[in-house]
Structures are given as C-alpha cells and as structure tokens.
Amino acid sequence: MSDKPLSANEGIKIRSNYLRGTIAEGLADLSTGSLSEDDQQLIKFHGSYQQDDRDLRPDRRKHKLDKAYSFMIRIRLPGGVATPQQWIETDRMADEFANGTIKLTTRQAFQLHGIIKSNLKRTIREINDAAMDSIAACGDVNRNVMCNPNPHLSSIHAEALRAAQQISDHLTPQTRAYHEIWLDGEKVESSEEEVEPIYGRTYLPRKFKITIAVPPSNDVDIYANDLSFIAIVEDGKLAGYNVAVGGGLGMTHGVEATFPRIADVIGFCTPEQVVDVAEKVVMVQRDFGDRTDRKHARLKYTIQDRGVAWFAAELNRYLGYDLGPVRDFVFTDNGDRFGWTTDERGVHHYTLFVQGGRVVDTPGYPMRTGLREIAKVHQGDFRLTANQNLMIANITDERRAEIEELLVKYGMARSHERSALRLASIACVALPTCALALAEAERYLPDVITVLEDELEKFGLRHDSITIRMTGCPNGCGRPFLAEIGFVGRGPDRYNLYLGGGHAGQRLNKLYRQDLDASDILPTLSPILEAYAKEREEGEKFGDFVIRRGYVTATVQGDDFHANIKPEAYPAK
C-alpha cells in the first residue's frame, strides 16, 4: 500500500456520485461557456473535452474577453464500423452543431469539434438517436475498442468485429449518469447504493485501450495498447487470439521515469474466452495500478514495475484458468491498402486517403460532400481505419459502378495517388483546439511532407513506404514513437525527431535530434534519405536501415527508450 496521497482525479471520481458531479447544473448555467474544473474531468467519461480556440486567445486576452470555449465530442464506433445512415447523421451534426468538419481518429472514432456548451446536450442526444454513443470514449475507462478492417479475410474480420463489440458492451460503464444527464433518463431512487461491477467507484487509475488485429496487418498498432488480441487463423478458421498486454506511448519531456512501452505477448485464449480475459486484465489494473501519480498510472508501468511473469500469473489467478502457449504469427506492415480490393466473397471495398483524418470540403476537392452523396446510395458500411483513413466497405457488384462514378465526380478516385510517405502519415489534432499541444501537427505535417517529397523524388523513393507521424506533444495520440520518422512537439514550431521505429509497428524509435525548427528538418533528413536510397539492403525498411547504419541505437523496450542516445541529439544552442 503506497503512503503517497491519491492523485486529485481520484478524489474527483470519489465525490462524483458515479460520474454525475455537477455536470447537469453546469450545463444549465449559460453565464459562462465553460464547466467547473472537476466537471471538465468528469465529462471525459461521457466522451467530451472542454477546449478553446488557441488561435483566438491573444486577441481575446487583449480585449479582456473570456477564452472562446467549446467542446469536442468523441463518438464511439467499436471496430470503427458505421452505417451509411450514421455517416449522414454525423455529417449533419458537423454542420448543425460543430465546425463543419468530421475528424477520423487514430482509434477509429468520429470527433466533432467546436460545439458550444448550449448545444452539447442536444448533440449527444442526437448521437444516441443515430444508434451511437460517446460514453467511455474518453476518461479512466476502457475506450473505443479497435479492430483491424482487413478486407481480404472478411469472415475472420466479421468474427473479430463481433468480439470488439462484445468487449465494448461488456466494459461500458454501468452508471445511469450518462442517460440521466444527456438523454433525460429517469433518475432511479433506491436505498441500494449504485455499483460498477467491473470498475468500482473510482474506475481505473488511467485510460485503457484495447485492439484486435488480424495478421499480417498491424494497422491497429497492437504494441501501443494496454491490451490486444491477435487473431490466429489456422486452416482458414479463427482458432483464437494471442493476448498482448502493457503497451502505451505517452511520456513527458524531460522526465525519464516516463516512457513509451511496447506490449508483451503473454499467452493464447479461445474466442469464447476473449471477453473474460478482457474483463480480468482490466480488473488486475484496477486493483494494482498506481493511483497516486497519473504519469505512472497506465498498465504499462504496472507491468514494468512488477514484471511480465507477475502479471501473467496474477491474470491467470483472476481468470481461474491459465492462458495457453503463444501461437505463431507474423505482422508485415501497419499501413492501409488504398483503392479497390475484392474480398474472398467477391464483395468490393474502396479505401480513401484522408489527410490527417479531416473530412472537409476544400476548393477543388469537395470530399465531405462526395462522401455524403455516396452514403445516400451505399448499402454496405463505412470502416474508419486506425491510420485516419476511410474504407467504403461491402460494395456489391450492382453498386460498384454508381459509387465509382461518385468517386470520380468528387475527385476521390485518385485520393491515394500520392507519395508513399504521405499515405503512411498520421497527425494528431494539436493546435488550435488541444489544450496539451505544444506545437502544430495536423496543420503542419502536410507541409513537411511536401518539402520531403522533392527529396524522395530525387532519390527514387517516391513509392517506398516510410511511416511518418507528428504530434503536438509527447502524449502519443498519433502513435509517433512507433514511426520510422516521428516528430513530437516541444514548443512553438519546435520538434524532437525520432528515428528507427519498426515498419510493422513492432519496435519503438529513439531520439535523433532535439528542438528542430522548420529550417532544420530538410537538411537533417535529406542526407539520411539519400543514404537509404543508395545503401539499403534488399527489402530493408527505413527504420531498420537507420539502426544498422548507426544513426540511432535500437530501443529494445520502454526502459531503454532514453538510453544510448547519441550526443548529437542534444546540439549546442
């Protein structure tokens, strides 16, 4: 038992009466566009973050005005699958309540930005009317369960998607607070205290993330998540899942006790055991996770501190049976397959590249309008990928020509005719809305790639896929620490550059240069890209090359992330 005091968030949860707090009263107070500090923490469990437009801060401060507060709502989509009608409704709400754009997240969810407080309740109610929800999309609970949208193994994907939905349903908080506050649900008066059968009164010490992958694609980045299930296919059938635990990418600049960590594969379970395993992993973390320091509260630190063998034994004790031996699997990449594909049933899928996951109409490229028109005639579904792209899935022979015509009409038929570097890019939202952002990401990475593309053309690397990711801070929302090239914001227009991640997401990268500004990026990366073009071995990926050539040392595991960093990573200022 720790002698340290509990973190402030633990007290907020204890006092909240199962996530109610004073949210309802705060929504009714229209004298301000914000909520109280405690309620700002609690609404995360309901799927929303309070934000403000940081571009407007200086001018509003100058005129002694309050910040331009608004809210982001994250809509859960287990497995990233939405119906055409749900797409249409999300598109409508983006105009009616938000800023006219839809953000596709790296966790296969929708985000709506720019919702003012007076519209917050109505928006969540209409999300519910569209058979979606936002509960547990954020907060110290299990968040949106991800699932590889592999179009080439449709029958396996169907089983994996079903497991994702079952896990999501089972781990959804049971409190009535969400229905009472947002959906005008009846308050049940009872002499019995409300309970959360899995989470308990204080929920988890920190957020919790689950994924399901279908090899050979690791597009959901299983090594970056608290818990992952890796589908094992034998003789064309789903035999079960390998279980991986303890991944997580967030860290804090300058605090070496914080680090990203890749998950350990600890055993195998049958399809019938998946939900039980998910529950018991959550319960072990509930009981043993650090509730005194939120920077040390993720499952990755519980396992790092106590050991993988301890965790596996404790999990088996909670389960009442032992996980089976790990079975063989191979991941070859973690990118998306763009354009048209046809699955084993003869059904078609079209994967669209969406820069930064931002669905928006721009001059000359009315993508959002085009997708709305496709949704009106599409009879299959939409699948959000873990790389912020979009699959128009389950298109029949009869509908393919009509959808192809719409893709051409709205300029989307050639969306993936870009450099392989751009297609392998991810950026978090960052500025102007994220309160944690230290630098730009979504608005800046496209420009960085444009500059690098000229060098790629010169070196003959246009079609070589190199994963590149940029985040505005080190919390890791865009999974930058698994990229072959990762930029992490340190301050306005300044980034740390990381190199050497595994192309299939199986290895962390390492710091190569600190505090680069825009003018540093090209001269720093150009000679390395040129050397890669000239000196790589047959089939060698960029992340493997920079380690073999000694630009960085390999990161074996999270506690090695800060070790053996080359002195030039800290150039004299």
Buried (B, 14 or more C-beta within 10 A) or exposed (E): EEEEEBBEBBEBBEEBBBBBBBBBEBBEEEEEBBBBEBBBBBBBBBBBBBBBBBEEBEEBEEEEEEBBBBBBBBBBBBBBBBBBEBBBBBBEBBEEBBBBBBBBBBBBBBBBBBBBBEBBBBBBEBBBEBEBBBBBBBBBBBBBBBBBBBBBBBBBBEBBBBBBBBBBEBBBBEBBBBBBBBBEEEEEEEEEEBEBEBBEEBBBBBBBBBBBBBBEBBBBBBBBBBBBBBBBBEEEEBEBBBBBBBBBBBBEBEEEEBBBBBBBBBBBBEBEBBBBBBBBBBBBBBEBBBBBBBBBBBBBBBBBEEEBEEBBEBBBEBBEEEBBEBBEBEBEBBBBBBBBBBBEEEBBBBBBBBBBBBBBBEEEBBBBBBBBBBBEEBEBBBBBBBBBBBBBBBBEEEBBEEBBEBBEBBBBBEBBEBBBBBBBBBBBBBBBBBEBBBBBBBBBBBEBBEEBBEBBEEBEBBEBBBBBBBBBBBBBBBBBBBBBBBBBBBEEEBBBBBBBBBBBBBBBBBBBBBBBEEEBBBEBBBEBBBBBBEEBEEEEBBBBBBBBEEBBBBBEBBEBBBEEBBEEBEEEE
